[in-house]
Amino acid sequence: MHPSRRNCVHSGTSGRLASTTTDDIDALVARLKDRRRVVLHFHGGLVDDTLGFVTAERLAPVYEAAGAEPVFFVWSSGLLEVLRGNLPQILSEGVFQTLLNRVVRFASGIVFQQPGSRALGGFTVPSTRAVARELALLRTGQEPYARLTPPAEVRALSEAERVRITADLAADTELAERNREIVGSVLRSAPATTAARDIDGGRAAVATLMSPDTVAELAAETADAENRRAVVTSALLVRKTVRVVSAVVARFRHHTDHGLYPTVVEEILREFYLANVGAAVWDAMKRQTADTFAADAPGDTRAGRCFLDRFGQLLASGSRPRVTLVGHSAGAVFIGNLLAELARRRADADDPLPEDFRVHDVVLLAPACTVGHLAAVVRRRAELFDRLRMFTLTDAAERADQLVPFLYPRSLLYFVSGVLERGPEGESAVSPLAGLQRWFTAEGDTGGADARDLRAFLRADATRTVWSPVDGGPGLTSGARSHAGFDDDPEVLASLARMLAD
């Protein structure tokens, strides 16, 4: 094994051992026997295997200088490749831009009016040209509609409003042309039958990164239309667009919006493009961090489980290193699953953890886990760990850390929260993330019981949160100004070193 990998546990598909062998883990754990301090480090989900090893090589001297033996869990998601490859292309599509204009037009007309002026669907909407002028602010680095403040209470979309929007969209010739383009992307490789030419209108097909299921539905509906030569907007496209408008209004109503323009972008992506914006990759990545602790099958060794088996044997021998867990971004999800596995083993009569063993510190760097995930971790604090500290961006810094400049003016965590997360039934759902300051400062019951409990826990001790950038003194200082900047920021690393020495 290369010297830079001697302290790494490398996992692949479903959390199985990849380049690391069981002998490598035996040797790694053996080196922990006489160490006073051990750091288990989990990199983020935007990092592939190669960068994971580079991160390990860069951070190993930092932890060693602080008197700790590091163990790096290296894994890969592929999310960065999807976001870099697909997201700018999607946001620039003509179909997307038309949907953006129409949804912004109706959502702005509803959200920014006082509730009393919306009786009987009589709200005022700007023209498509006025919306286009507002959206053009993106080219100058400004966020459309950011200067406007919605009323304290936004009422849900009424039936009268829904009927009015539906009628308007059904008569929208530009939207109808976009519908033809979408259908044409399916027919491009189809035989040039009369029906195909009728639907496509003889135009060149325009490729789209809409979810394949959505494109197939739109194509099937158009093929079944009685008058294929007419320029009529698909009823399905209209229904989906109305659903997006309703979802945007609902997010303002429930105070889960991210501002008008970002919220509209997120809801269009969730409705039309979810398969190509990394949702499946994000889900698979999170499953991998749980699957790595699953029971082994013959010839199928799970990396996390193998490490904990060997580490449990080390503890059973009487060794008691002080353990610190450090998780960057999606590494926080990995840590939550590791702690859940430790809790399971503590309750296992056949293979219990020693009663006197606890993790000393849990350190989260810009955590990409949900509030519910971290709340579950905190509820097990008494039995599993002593101290938790979260380093993450202020909301102002989060907004400045734009995932796709000039197109999506929010950070990766905003994008994960607004697009990639799933609800309890596996459906796409907006979810508060632990690393977003905006939920922490929210009023009332925003985020539900989990958010309320987690807010109370973090607010009970000011040393549990470090809002970056900030000079908070030894162990509480961070200069990071971007989501990716936490694991190489000198001030964050100095704070980690100070925590290891405490």
KEVEX-263222 format. One record per residue (C-alpha): residue number from 1; x negated, y, z. Coordinates in pm, whole numbers, plus 50000, padded with zeros to 5 digits. Last residue first. Layout:
KEVEX-263222
lodren seq NUM c1 X c2 Y c3 Z
...
***
This chain:
KEVEX-263222
lodren seq 502 c1 50829 c2 52014 c3 52522
lodren seq 501 c1 50543 c2 51930 c3 52280
lodren seq 500 c1 50768 c2 51779 c3 52015
lodren seq 499 c1 50993 c2 52085 c3 52037
lodren seq 498 c1 50694 c2 52315 c3 51982
lodren seq 497 c1 50590 c2 52118 c3 51675
lodren seq 496 c1 50943 c2 52146 c3 51537
lodren seq 495 c1 50940 c2 52522 c3 51593
lodren seq 494 c1 50604 c2 52547 c3 51415
lodren seq 493 c1 50750 c2 52349 c3 51124
lodren seq 492 c1 51047 c2 52589 c3 51110
lodren seq 491 c1 50809 c2 52887 c3 51114
lodren seq 490 c1 50587 c2 52743 c3 50842
lodren seq 489 c1 50886 c2 52676 c3 50609
lodren seq 488 c1 50825 c2 52348 c3 50426
lodren seq 487 c1 51115 c2 52136 c3 50552
lodren seq 486 c1 51359 c2 52426 c3 50570
lodren seq 485 c1 51321 c2 52575 c3 50223
lodren seq 484 c1 51557 c2 52359 c3 50020
lodren seq 483 c1 51870 c2 52527 c3 50153
lodren seq 482 c1 51720 c2 52871 c3 50104
lodren seq 481 c1 51608 c2 53158 c3 50327
lodren seq 480 c1 51388 c2 52968 c3 50569
lodren seq 479 c1 51198 c2 53188 c3 50817
lodren seq 478 c1 51299 c2 52995 c3 51127
lodren seq 477 c1 51239 c2 53048 c3 51498
lodren seq 476 c1 51388 c2 52863 c3 51794
lodren seq 475 c1 51105 c2 52637 c3 51909
lodren seq 474 c1 50911 c2 52930 c3 52056
lodren seq 473 c1 51101 c2 53259 c3 52015
lodren seq 472 c1 51423 c2 53333 c3 51830
lodren seq 471 c1 51278 c2 53508 c3 51528
lodren seq 470 c1 51556 c2 53453 c3 51275
lodren seq 469 c1 51613 c2 53360 c3 50911
lodren seq 468 c1 51795 c2 53133 c3 50971
lodren seq 467 c1 52065 c2 53070 c3 51230
lodren seq 466 c1 51908 c2 52848 c3 51495
lodren seq 465 c1 52174 c2 52651 c3 51683
lodren seq 464 c1 52150 c2 52424 c3 51989
lodren seq 463 c1 51940 c2 52672 c3 52186
lodren seq 462 c1 52248 c2 52889 c3 52250
lodren seq 461 c1 52402 c2 52620 c3 52470
lodren seq 460 c1 52781 c2 52593 c3 52516
lodren seq 459 c1 52836 c2 52741 c3 52171
lodren seq 458 c1 52721 c2 52420 c3 52002
lodren seq 457 c1 52952 c2 52196 c3 52206
lodren seq 456 c1 53255 c2 52427 c3 52179
lodren seq 455 c1 53210 c2 52462 c3 51804
lodren seq 454 c1 53187 c2 52083 c3 51776
lodren seq 453 c1 53511 c2 52032 c3 51966
lodren seq 452 c1 53702 c2 52288 c3 51757
lodren seq 451 c1 53557 c2 52157 c3 51432
lodren seq 450 c1 53658 c2 51800 c3 51518
lodren seq 449 c1 54004 c2 51911 c3 51634
lodren seq 448 c1 54092 c2 52082 c3 51306
lodren seq 447 c1 53866 c2 52261 c3 51057
lodren seq 446 c1 54020 c2 52601 c3 51120
lodren seq 445 c1 54211 c2 52585 c3 51449
lodren seq 444 c1 54190 c2 52951 c3 51542
lodren seq 443 c1 53897 c2 53165 c3 51434
lodren seq 442 c1 53606 c2 53076 c3 51214
lodren seq 441 c1 53253 c2 53162 c3 51329
lodren seq 440 c1 53130 c2 52802 c3 51319
lodren seq 439 c1 53321 c2 52732 c3 50996
lodren seq 438 c1 53134 c2 53017 c3 50820
lodren seq 437 c1 52795 c2 52902 c3 50952
lodren seq 436 c1 52785 c2 52616 c3 50703
lodren seq 435 c1 52552 c2 52334 c3 50813
lodren seq 434 c1 52824 c2 52122 c3 50973
lodren seq 433 c1 53025 c2 52107 c3 50652
lodren seq 432 c1 53397 c2 52187 c3 50641
lodren seq 431 c1 53581 c2 51961 c3 50394
lodren seq 430 c1 53776 c2 52040 c3 50076
lodren seq 429 c1 53923 c2 51715 c3 49949
lodren seq 428 c1 53875 c2 51480 c3 49655
lodren seq 427 c1 54065 c2 51164 c3 49744
lodren seq 426 c1 53908 c2 50870 c3 49927
lodren seq 425 c1 54203 c2 50827 c3 50162
lodren seq 424 c1 54027 c2 51002 c3 50452
lodren seq 423 c1 53932 c2 51298 c3 50231
lodren seq 422 c1 53635 c2 51325 c3 49999
lodren seq 421 c1 53350 c2 51575 c3 49960
lodren seq 420 c1 53208 c2 51679 c3 49624
lodren seq 419 c1 53392 c2 51999 c3 49532
lodren seq 418 c1 53439 c2 52267 c3 49799
lodren seq 417 c1 53217 c2 52134 c3 50079
lodren seq 416 c1 52947 c2 52000 c3 49847
lodren seq 415 c1 52950 c2 52326 c3 49651
lodren seq 414 c1 52936 c2 52543 c3 49964
lodren seq 413 c1 52647 c2 52328 c3 50088
lodren seq 412 c1 52464 c2 52371 c3 49756
lodren seq 411 c1 52489 c2 52748 c3 49786
lodren seq 410 c1 52731 c2 53000 c3 49639
lodren seq 409 c1 52738 c2 53228 c3 49333
lodren seq 408 c1 52843 c2 52967 c3 49073
lodren seq 407 c1 52794 c2 53110 c3 48722
lodren seq 406 c1 52550 c2 53404 c3 48730
lodren seq 405 c1 52300 c2 53199 c3 48935
lodren seq 404 c1 52381 c2 52826 c3 48959
lodren seq 403 c1 52328 c2 52703 c3 49319
lodren seq 402 c1 52308 c2 53054 c3 49464
lodren seq 401 c1 52113 c2 53100 c3 49788
lodren seq 400 c1 52250 c2 53451 c3 49854
lodren seq 399 c1 52576 c2 53310 c3 49990
lodren seq 398 c1 52388 c2 53089 c3 50235
lodren seq 397 c1 52166 c2 53381 c3 50342
lodren seq 396 c1 52476 c2 53587 c3 50430
lodren seq 395 c1 52637 c2 53284 c3 50597
lodren seq 394 c1 52334 c2 53245 c3 50820
lodren seq 393 c1 52126 c2 52948 c3 50716
lodren seq 392 c1 52060 c2 52632 c3 50915
lodren seq 391 c1 51845 c2 52493 c3 51197
lodren seq 390 c1 52045 c2 52262 c3 51424
lodren seq 389 c1 51916 c2 52145 c3 51760
lodren seq 388 c1 52039 c2 51845 c3 51954
lodren seq 387 c1 51910 c2 51722 c3 52291
lodren seq 386 c1 51928 c2 51411 c3 52507
lodren seq 385 c1 52028 c2 51121 c3 52285
lodren seq 384 c1 52227 c2 50796 c3 52275
lodren seq 383 c1 52463 c2 50733 c3 52564
lodren seq 382 c1 52564 c2 51086 c3 52659
lodren seq 381 c1 52538 c2 51211 c3 52300
lodren seq 380 c1 52797 c2 50975 c3 52160
lodren seq 379 c1 53060 c2 51249 c3 52120
lodren seq 378 c1 52796 c2 51461 c3 51947
lodren seq 377 c1 52748 c2 51206 c3 51670
lodren seq 376 c1 53123 c2 51183 c3 51607
lodren seq 375 c1 53138 c2 51565 c3 51588
lodren seq 374 c1 52852 c2 51551 c3 51336
lodren seq 373 c1 53053 c2 51329 c3 51100
lodren seq 372 c1 53372 c2 51530 c3 51150
lodren seq 371 c1 53192 c2 51857 c3 51071
lodren seq 370 c1 53079 c2 51700 c3 50747
lodren seq 369 c1 52717 c2 51616 c3 50679
lodren seq 368 c1 52504 c2 51846 c3 50464
lodren seq 367 c1 52282 c2 51954 c3 50755
lodren seq 366 c1 52065 c2 52261 c3 50690
lodren seq 365 c1 51784 c2 52107 c3 50901
lodren seq 364 c1 51913 c2 51884 c3 51180
lodren seq 363 c1 51696 c2 51795 c3 51480
lodren seq 362 c1 51806 c2 51515 c3 51712
lodren seq 361 c1 51577 c2 51500 c3 52015
lodren seq 360 c1 51497 c2 51247 c3 52290
lodren seq 359 c1 51655 c2 50932 c3 52152
lodren seq 358 c1 51754 c2 50717 c3 52446
lodren seq 357 c1 51618 c2 50397 c3 52596
lodren seq 356 c1 51684 c2 50324 c3 52964
lodren seq 355 c1 51958 c2 50067 c3 52904
lodren seq 354 c1 51737 c2 49861 c3 52675
lodren seq 353 c1 51918 c2 49809 c3 52342
lodren seq 352 c1 52136 c2 49501 c3 52336
lodren seq 351 c1 52091 c2 49197 c3 52109
lodren seq 350 c1 52335 c2 48925 c3 52206
lodren seq 349 c1 52556 c2 49144 c3 52427
lodren seq 348 c1 52601 c2 49397 c3 52148
lodren seq 347 c1 52727 c2 49726 c3 52297
lodren seq 346 c1 52387 c2 49896 c3 52270
lodren seq 345 c1 52354 c2 49750 c3 51922
lodren seq 344 c1 52669 c2 49922 c3 51804
lodren seq 343 c1 52557 c2 50252 c3 51956
lodren seq 342 c1 52220 c2 50219 c3 51780
lodren seq 341 c1 52406 c2 50153 c3 51453
lodren seq 340 c1 52615 c2 50468 c3 51502
lodren seq 339 c1 52293 c2 50659 c3 51571
lodren seq 338 c1 52148 c2 50536 c3 51241
lodren seq 337 c1 52466 c2 50633 c3 51057
lodren seq 336 c1 52456 c2 50984 c3 51198
lodren seq 335 c1 52087 c2 51012 c3 51113
lodren seq 334 c1 52149 c2 50915 c3 50750
lodren seq 333 c1 52427 c2 51176 c3 50723
lodren seq 332 c1 52185 c2 51436 c3 50864
lodren seq 331 c1 51936 c2 51331 c3 50595
lodren seq 330 c1 52195 c2 51473 c3 50357
lodren seq 329 c1 52043 c2 51818 c3 50431
lodren seq 328 c1 51718 c2 51760 c3 50623
lodren seq 327 c1 51717 c2 51510 c3 50908
lodren seq 326 c1 51466 c2 51497 c3 51194
lodren seq 325 c1 51503 c2 51229 c3 51464
lodren seq 324 c1 51272 c2 51256 c3 51766
lodren seq 323 c1 51172 c2 50947 c3 51964
lodren seq 322 c1 50972 c2 50943 c3 52288
lodren seq 321 c1 50787 c2 50613 c3 52278
lodren seq 320 c1 50898 c2 50357 c3 52536
lodren seq 319 c1 50715 c2 50024 c3 52502
lodren seq 318 c1 50844 c2 49755 c3 52736
lodren seq 317 c1 50834 c2 49457 c3 52503
lodren seq 316 c1 51210 c2 49495 c3 52444
lodren seq 315 c1 51142 c2 49840 c3 52299
lodren seq 314 c1 50904 c2 49692 c3 52040
lodren seq 313 c1 51157 c2 49419 c3 51960
lodren seq 312 c1 51418 c2 49688 c3 51901
lodren seq 311 c1 51175 c2 49863 c3 51665
lodren seq 310 c1 51141 c2 49544 c3 51464
lodren seq 309 c1 51518 c2 49500 c3 51431
lodren seq 308 c1 51560 c2 49875 c3 51376
lodren seq 307 c1 51318 c2 49869 c3 51083
lodren seq 306 c1 51485 c2 49567 c3 50922
lodren seq 305 c1 51831 c2 49722 c3 50965
lodren seq 304 c1 51722 c2 50044 c3 50798
lodren seq 303 c1 51558 c2 49867 c3 50504
lodren seq 302 c1 51826 c2 49610 c3 50428
lodren seq 301 c1 51674 c2 49278 c3 50327
lodren seq 300 c1 51843 c2 49071 c3 50056
lodren seq 299 c1 51684 c2 48730 c3 50011
lodren seq 298 c1 51967 c2 48567 c3 50203
lodren seq 297 c1 52213 c2 48843 c3 50302
lodren seq 296 c1 52119 c2 49107 c3 50557
lodren seq 295 c1 52380 c2 49269 c3 50779
lodren seq 294 c1 52438 c2 49638 c3 50707
lodren seq 293 c1 52204 c2 49912 c3 50833
lodren seq 292 c1 52095 c2 50023 c3 50484
lodren seq 291 c1 52461 c2 50022 c3 50383
lodren seq 290 c1 52527 c2 50338 c3 50586
lodren seq 289 c1 52268 c2 50561 c3 50417
lodren seq 288 c1 52355 c2 50398 c3 50084
lodren seq 287 c1 52722 c2 50483 c3 50129
lodren seq 286 c1 52629 c2 50851 c3 50154
lodren seq 285 c1 52431 c2 50833 c3 49831
lodren seq 284 c1 52709 c2 50646 c3 49654
lodren seq 283 c1 52962 c2 50916 c3 49749
lodren seq 282 c1 52731 c2 51195 c3 49634
lodren seq 281 c1 52658 c2 51015 c3 49306
lodren seq 280 c1 53031 c2 50963 c3 49247
lodren seq 279 c1 53100 c2 51332 c3 49311
lodren seq 278 c1 52806 c2 51448 c3 49097
lodren seq 277 c1 52970 c2 51704 c3 48869
lodren seq 276 c1 53064 c2 51468 c3 48586
lodren seq 275 c1 53348 c2 51259 c3 48731
lodren seq 274 c1 53503 c2 51562 c3 48902
lodren seq 273 c1 53552 c2 51763 c3 48583
lodren seq 272 c1 53922 c2 51847 c3 48545
lodren seq 271 c1 54092 c2 51882 c3 48884
lodren seq 270 c1 53791 c2 51908 c3 49116
lodren seq 269 c1 53595 c2 52126 c3 48872
lodren seq 268 c1 53891 c2 52360 c3 48826
lodren seq 267 c1 53929 c2 52378 c3 49206
lodren seq 266 c1 53564 c2 52462 c3 49262
lodren seq 265 c1 53555 c2 52736 c3 48997
lodren seq 264 c1 53873 c2 52892 c3 49140
lodren seq 263 c1 53725 c2 52884 c3 49490
lodren seq 262 c1 53400 c2 53044 c3 49374
lodren seq 261 c1 53596 c2 53331 c3 49207
lodren seq 260 c1 53843 c2 53397 c3 49488
lodren seq 259 c1 53618 c2 53376 c3 49794
lodren seq 258 c1 53512 c2 53047 c3 49955
lodren seq 257 c1 53864 c2 52945 c3 50052
lodren seq 256 c1 53937 c2 52726 c3 50355
lodren seq 255 c1 54150 c2 52989 c3 50527
lodren seq 254 c1 54467 c2 52775 c3 50516
lodren seq 253 c1 54666 c2 53021 c3 50301
lodren seq 252 c1 54358 c2 53108 c3 50098
lodren seq 251 c1 54307 c2 52737 c3 50032
lodren seq 250 c1 54675 c2 52699 c3 49942
lodren seq 249 c1 54652 c2 52977 c3 49681
lodren seq 248 c1 54359 c2 52801 c3 49514
lodren seq 247 c1 54541 c2 52466 c3 49523
lodren seq 246 c1 54855 c2 52617 c3 49365
lodren seq 245 c1 54651 c2 52771 c3 49083
lodren seq 244 c1 54479 c2 52435 c3 49026
lodren seq 243 c1 54813 c2 52253 c3 49016
lodren seq 242 c1 54938 c2 52504 c3 48759
lodren seq 241 c1 54635 c2 52415 c3 48546
lodren seq 240 c1 54706 c2 52044 c3 48582
lodren seq 239 c1 55068 c2 52088 c3 48485
lodren seq 238 c1 54974 c2 52299 c3 48181
lodren seq 237 c1 54716 c2 52047 c3 48064
lodren seq 236 c1 54973 c2 51769 c3 48106
lodren seq 235 c1 55236 c2 51965 c3 47910
lodren seq 234 c1 54980 c2 51997 c3 47629
lodren seq 233 c1 54978 c2 52342 c3 47476
lodren seq 232 c1 55162 c2 52356 c3 47147
lodren seq 231 c1 55006 c2 52441 c3 46812
lodren seq 230 c1 55243 c2 52235 c3 46597
lodren seq 229 c1 55106 c2 51977 c3 46353
lodren seq 228 c1 55156 c2 51684 c3 46587
lodren seq 227 c1 55529 c2 51735 c3 46614
lodren seq 226 c1 55667 c2 51439 c3 46809
lodren seq 225 c1 55381 c2 51428 c3 47056
lodren seq 224 c1 55254 c2 51077 c3 47134
lodren seq 223 c1 54903 c2 51148 c3 47008
lodren seq 222 c1 54897 c2 51465 c3 47221
lodren seq 221 c1 54983 c2 51270 c3 47536
lodren seq 220 c1 54720 c2 51008 c3 47463
lodren seq 219 c1 54453 c2 51270 c3 47399
lodren seq 218 c1 54532 c2 51455 c3 47722
lodren seq 217 c1 54522 c2 51134 c3 47923
lodren seq 216 c1 54195 c2 51026 c3 47761
lodren seq 215 c1 54036 c2 51363 c3 47836
lodren seq 214 c1 54144 c2 51340 c3 48200
lodren seq 213 c1 54013 c2 50985 c3 48235
lodren seq 212 c1 53682 c2 51084 c3 48076
lodren seq 211 c1 53629 c2 51364 c3 48333
lodren seq 210 c1 53569 c2 51686 c3 48145
lodren seq 209 c1 53215 c2 51716 c3 48010
lodren seq 208 c1 53338 c2 51849 c3 47678
lodren seq 207 c1 53232 c2 51813 c3 47315
lodren seq 206 c1 53403 c2 52033 c3 47058
lodren seq 205 c1 53545 c2 51849 c3 46757
lodren seq 204 c1 53515 c2 52018 c3 46422
lodren seq 203 c1 53857 c2 52137 c3 46302
lodren seq 202 c1 54081 c2 51951 c3 46056
lodren seq 201 c1 54387 c2 52018 c3 46268
lodren seq 200 c1 54264 c2 51772 c3 46527
lodren seq 199 c1 54610 c2 51630 c3 46589
lodren seq 198 c1 54707 c2 51617 c3 46223
lodren seq 197 c1 54368 c2 51481 c3 46118
lodren seq 196 c1 54399 c2 51199 c3 46372
lodren seq 195 c1 54754 c2 51121 c3 46260
lodren seq 194 c1 54645 c2 51110 c3 45895
lodren seq 193 c1 54369 c2 50870 c3 45981
lodren seq 192 c1 54005 c2 50970 c3 45988
lodren seq 191 c1 53896 c2 50672 c3 46199
lodren seq 190 c1 53800 c2 50777 c3 46554
lodren seq 189 c1 53451 c2 50905 c3 46640
lodren seq 188 c1 53553 c2 51268 c3 46660
lodren seq 187 c1 53900 c2 51178 c3 46786
lodren seq 186 c1 53804 c2 51194 c3 47154
lodren seq 185 c1 53627 c2 51530 c3 47130
lodren seq 184 c1 53917 c2 51645 c3 46912
lodren seq 183 c1 54154 c2 51601 c3 47202
lodren seq 182 c1 53953 c2 51851 c3 47403
lodren seq 181 c1 53934 c2 52089 c3 47108
lodren seq 180 c1 54308 c2 52063 c3 47047
lodren seq 179 c1 54373 c2 52150 c3 47413
lodren seq 178 c1 54145 c2 52450 c3 47376
lodren seq 177 c1 54363 c2 52564 c3 47086
lodren seq 176 c1 54672 c2 52529 c3 47303
lodren seq 175 c1 54504 c2 52731 c3 47578
lodren seq 174 c1 54443 c2 53004 c3 47322
lodren seq 173 c1 54806 c2 52987 c3 47209
lodren seq 172 c1 54951 c2 53035 c3 47561
lodren seq 171 c1 55324 c2 52959 c3 47539
lodren seq 170 c1 55308 c2 52665 c3 47782
lodren seq 169 c1 55083 c2 52873 c3 48009
lodren seq 168 c1 55344 c2 53147 c3 48051
lodren seq 167 c1 55627 c2 52901 c3 48107
lodren seq 166 c1 55431 c2 52710 c3 48371
lodren seq 165 c1 55330 c2 53031 c3 48549
lodren seq 164 c1 55694 c2 53144 c3 48570
lodren seq 163 c1 55817 c2 52806 c3 48692
lodren seq 162 c1 55545 c2 52787 c3 48962
lodren seq 161 c1 55628 c2 53137 c3 49076
lodren seq 160 c1 55994 c2 53047 c3 49113
lodren seq 159 c1 55898 c2 52729 c3 49298
lodren seq 158 c1 55689 c2 52927 c3 49543
lodren seq 157 c1 55311 c2 52910 c3 49575
lodren seq 156 c1 55223 c2 52907 c3 49943
lodren seq 155 c1 55224 c2 53237 c3 50136
lodren seq 154 c1 54903 c2 53420 c3 50212
lodren seq 153 c1 54869 c2 53561 c3 50561
lodren seq 152 c1 54597 c2 53805 c3 50665
lodren seq 151 c1 54627 c2 53981 c3 50331
lodren seq 150 c1 54352 c2 53921 c3 50074
lodren seq 149 c1 54046 c2 54148 c3 50065
lodren seq 148 c1 53905 c2 54270 c3 49735
lodren seq 147 c1 53538 c2 54363 c3 49682
lodren seq 146 c1 53439 c2 54006 c3 49594
lodren seq 145 c1 53684 c2 54012 c3 49302
lodren seq 144 c1 53415 c2 53902 c3 49054
lodren seq 143 c1 53070 c2 53838 c3 49204
lodren seq 142 c1 52795 c2 54068 c3 49077
lodren seq 141 c1 52474 c2 53947 c3 48913
lodren seq 140 c1 52512 c2 54170 c3 48610
lodren seq 139 c1 52631 c2 53886 c3 48387
lodren seq 138 c1 52877 c2 53783 c3 48657
lodren seq 137 c1 53048 c2 54120 c3 48625
lodren seq 136 c1 53188 c2 53988 c3 48295
lodren seq 135 c1 53447 c2 53801 c3 48503
lodren seq 134 c1 53614 c2 54134 c3 48583
lodren seq 133 c1 53623 c2 54237 c3 48216
lodren seq 132 c1 53765 c2 53896 c3 48122
lodren seq 131 c1 54034 c2 53935 c3 48389
lodren seq 130 c1 54136 c2 54269 c3 48241
lodren seq 129 c1 54145 c2 54109 c3 47896
lodren seq 128 c1 54364 c2 53822 c3 48019
lodren seq 127 c1 54605 c2 54081 c3 48155
lodren seq 126 c1 54644 c2 54132 c3 48528
lodren seq 125 c1 54931 c2 53963 c3 48713
lodren seq 124 c1 55214 c2 54127 c3 48904
lodren seq 123 c1 55431 c2 53913 c3 49130
lodren seq 122 c1 55803 c2 53884 c3 49066
lodren seq 121 c1 55830 c2 53511 c3 49134
lodren seq 120 c1 56163 c2 53558 c3 49306
lodren seq 119 c1 56008 c2 53764 c3 49587
lodren seq 118 c1 55634 c2 53819 c3 49559
lodren seq 117 c1 55623 c2 54178 c3 49688
lodren seq 116 c1 55693 c2 54074 c3 50046
lodren seq 115 c1 55384 c2 53852 c3 50060
lodren seq 114 c1 55145 c2 54146 c3 49998
lodren seq 113 c1 54956 c2 54095 c3 49678
lodren seq 112 c1 54592 c2 53983 c3 49663
lodren seq 111 c1 54657 c2 53608 c3 49654
lodren seq 110 c1 54933 c2 53607 c3 49391
lodren seq 109 c1 54795 c2 53824 c3 49112
lodren seq 108 c1 54445 c2 53697 c3 49183
lodren seq 107 c1 54564 c2 53338 c3 49150
lodren seq 106 c1 54750 c2 53405 c3 48825
lodren seq 105 c1 54467 c2 53573 c3 48636
lodren seq 104 c1 54191 c2 53369 c3 48801
lodren seq 103 c1 54363 c2 53049 c3 48683
lodren seq 102 c1 54398 c2 53179 c3 48329
lodren seq 101 c1 54044 c2 53314 c3 48296
lodren seq 100 c1 53884 c2 53005 c3 48447
lodren seq 99 c1 54088 c2 52772 c3 48226
lodren seq 98 c1 53966 c2 52964 c3 47922
lodren seq 97 c1 53606 c2 52955 c3 48048
lodren seq 96 c1 53625 c2 52581 c3 48115
lodren seq 95 c1 53750 c2 52507 c3 47765
lodren seq 94 c1 53477 c2 52727 c3 47615
lodren seq 93 c1 53215 c2 52539 c3 47811
lodren seq 92 c1 52963 c2 52752 c3 48005
lodren seq 91 c1 53053 c2 52623 c3 48353
lodren seq 90 c1 53027 c2 52267 c3 48227
lodren seq 89 c1 52682 c2 52317 c3 48073
lodren seq 88 c1 52546 c2 52485 c3 48386
lodren seq 87 c1 52682 c2 52197 c3 48599
lodren seq 86 c1 52574 c2 51902 c3 48389
lodren seq 85 c1 52195 c2 51869 c3 48381
lodren seq 84 c1 52086 c2 52054 c3 48692
lodren seq 83 c1 52370 c2 51911 c3 48901
lodren seq 82 c1 52329 c2 51557 c3 48771
lodren seq 81 c1 51950 c2 51559 c3 48806
lodren seq 80 c1 51975 c2 51697 c3 49159
lodren seq 79 c1 52219 c2 51425 c3 49261
lodren seq 78 c1 51984 c2 51140 c3 49162
lodren seq 77 c1 52021 c2 50991 c3 49510
lodren seq 76 c1 51687 c2 50851 c3 49623
lodren seq 75 c1 51543 c2 50706 c3 49942
lodren seq 74 c1 51235 c2 50753 c3 50159
lodren seq 73 c1 51266 c2 50708 c3 50536
lodren seq 72 c1 50953 c2 50863 c3 50682
lodren seq 71 c1 50798 c2 50739 c3 51007
lodren seq 70 c1 50575 c2 50990 c3 51184
lodren seq 69 c1 50342 c2 50928 c3 51481
lodren seq 68 c1 50355 c2 51234 c3 51707
lodren seq 67 c1 50083 c2 51445 c3 51870
lodren seq 66 c1 50178 c2 51780 c3 51715
lodren seq 65 c1 49885 c2 51748 c3 51472
lodren seq 64 c1 50033 c2 51411 c3 51368
lodren seq 63 c1 50368 c2 51572 c3 51290
lodren seq 62 c1 50213 c2 51838 c3 51067
lodren seq 61 c1 49966 c2 51592 c3 50912
lodren seq 60 c1 50257 c2 51364 c3 50805
lodren seq 59 c1 50457 c2 51652 c3 50656
lodren seq 58 c1 50288 c2 51684 c3 50317
lodren seq 57 c1 50240 c2 51312 c3 50253
lodren seq 56 c1 50598 c2 51241 c3 50356
lodren seq 55 c1 50729 c2 51519 c3 50131
lodren seq 54 c1 50531 c2 51379 c3 49837
lodren seq 53 c1 50675 c2 51034 c3 49910
lodren seq 52 c1 51026 c2 51176 c3 49901
lodren seq 51 c1 50942 c2 51375 c3 49588
lodren seq 50 c1 50870 c2 51050 c3 49408
lodren seq 49 c1 51175 c2 50871 c3 49550
lodren seq 48 c1 51418 c2 51147 c3 49454
lodren seq 47 c1 51499 c2 51453 c3 49667
lodren seq 46 c1 51834 c2 51628 c3 49628
lodren seq 45 c1 51980 c2 51403 c3 49900
lodren seq 44 c1 51761 c2 51535 c3 50178
lodren seq 43 c1 51467 c2 51384 c3 50365
lodren seq 42 c1 51498 c2 51167 c3 50675
lodren seq 41 c1 51215 c2 51185 c3 50932
lodren seq 40 c1 51175 c2 50948 c3 51227
lodren seq 39 c1 50929 c2 51116 c3 51464
lodren seq 38 c1 50749 c2 50914 c3 51733
lodren seq 37 c1 50584 c2 51044 c3 52051
lodren seq 36 c1 50384 c2 50864 c3 52318
lodren seq 35 c1 50228 c2 50621 c3 52073
lodren seq 34 c1 50098 c2 50292 c3 52210
lodren seq 33 c1 50335 c2 50059 c3 52027
lodren seq 32 c1 50405 c2 50277 c3 51723
lodren seq 31 c1 50127 c2 50122 c3 51514
lodren seq 30 c1 50296 c2 49782 c3 51548
lodren seq 29 c1 50610 c2 49938 c3 51399
lodren seq 28 c1 50423 c2 50025 c3 51078
lodren seq 27 c1 50252 c2 49686 c3 51054
lodren seq 26 c1 50579 c2 49497 c3 51088
lodren seq 25 c1 50742 c2 49742 c3 50844
lodren seq 24 c1 50471 c2 49673 c3 50584
lodren seq 23 c1 50511 c2 49298 c3 50640
lodren seq 22 c1 50885 c2 49336 c3 50571
lodren seq 21 c1 50794 c2 49497 c3 50240
lodren seq 20 c1 50821 c2 49860 c3 50123
lodren seq 19 c1 50850 c2 49913 c3 49747
lodren seq 18 c1 51230 c2 49876 c3 49761
lodren seq 17 c1 51395 c2 49742 c3 50078
lodren seq 16 c1 51772 c2 49746 c3 50042
lodren seq 15 c1 51974 c2 50057 c3 50125
lodren seq 14 c1 52254 c2 49976 c3 49882
lodren seq 13 c1 52013 c2 50035 c3 49590
lodren seq 12 c1 51669 c2 50151 c3 49700
lodren seq 11 c1 51487 c2 50186 c3 50030
lodren seq 10 c1 51133 c2 50295 c3 50114
lodren seq 9 c1 51027 c2 50292 c3 50478
lodren seq 8 c1 50721 c2 50516 c3 50486
lodren seq 7 c1 50430 c2 50541 c3 50731
lodren seq 6 c1 50181 c2 50350 c3 50512
lodren seq 5 c1 50298 c2 50540 c3 50206
lodren seq 4 c1 50023 c2 50806 c3 50186
lodren seq 3 c1 49762 c2 50533 c3 50236
lodren seq 2 c1 49882 c2 50351 c3 49917
lodren seq 1 c1 50000 c2 50000 c3 50000
***
